[in-house]
Amino acid sequence: MANCTAHWDALAQNDPEIYKAILGEETREKKGIELIPSENYTYPEVFAANGSVFTNKYSEGYPGRRYYGGQEFTDIIESIAIERAKKVFRAGHANVQPLSGSPMNQAVYFGFLKPGDTVLAMDLSHGGHLTHGHPVSHMGKVFNFVRYKTHPDQEGRIDFDELMKVAKEHNPKIVLCGYTSYPRDYNYKDFKRIADEVGALTMADVSHIGGLIAAGAMANPMDYGFDVMTTTTHKSLRGPRAGLIVCKEKHKKTVDKAVFPGLQGGPHMHTIAAIAVTLGKAMTPEFKEYGAQTMKNSKTLAQTLMDGGAKLITDGTDNHMMVMNTTESFNLGGTKAEHTLDEVSITTNKQIIPDDPNPPLKPSGIRLGTPAATTRGMKEEDMKKIGEWILEALKNHDNETELAKIKGAVEEFCLSFPVPGL
Ligand code: DSN
């Protein structure tokens, strides 16, 4: 078996600059509270699989149909990963080769659409993602994306009347339900009804909540008859950095051909081994508990922030995340708010809010979420403390003494919550 200690010794000796930066990142991850909703701490078993000999192997094709020899073990791990993904997400077929979130979504578009075809997706400032057709993305240049939005008066929920109107007007080929900053539940039933009415395919990009779906803490679009679902594997799912696609059995050929040879070459077999491990973990009672706790933590953090005077754009949360309008709450732009929290070892990210008058690098808010903190074992009472520290830090953003005091308390608190695998 590969000797991990020898690997680290070799790196320390032969490339101390890189080794030191890795150690620095380990320390940063241990002593701070990670609240970026798309980040998480993975399992020791995932580190092992990800750093394994599969890094050495080329395996274009799919199990039993490869373009290179020596595939007896790659076929085993990819077949296991496929079967586990099908089981976890109750899907007819799974493709575990997408290298990450962007190629995963691109493969779906290229598989099902022709250039110029129309996709109906969420407006970017209301929670959509770059790969849902932002004009700066290649996808936005190749396909015609039309938009739906959230409703400002209904706790930020999707405006389904508007969605139906836009769908009827544009006859999209795909109706896409998926977000990167939408704190409400995804209403799959209404999406399916509207897509059926205009004869469109249904696609869900559940990258943020894939783990919560696997844990049974949130609804699964495949149970509502969706055609395709995509998810990254490193967010709430707690796996390696990658993506996967599940779909109805009848779409197997389209999806597989779109990923390889359509878009990608050699799959990253070390990552696929780690995805298989992740999906094995996702089937355990502990993971079910993790999903439920992540949601409870999110609700508690949101309530603590709102009780302390913070304006959340949806006045609450139905999932693992929340978006705070820091400009309205504390007269503090999102960039300054993010930096202030960095100063007290609480990591968040600046975030545009619906129809933000400010640009993405200087937006009006921040985004926070609980998957990573929950992985470390933090519970509701810890969320209350964290919420109080956030409020204190934002209110005292120009008081260095106060910020230093909060940072000390945060770092001491973190010591009692070990990071898995470190
Ligand atoms: N970067 C991811 C996020 O933070 O939501 C999406 O790709």
Residues whose N, C-alpha, C, O or C-beta is under 5 A from the ligand:
A	BS01	DSN	S38 T180
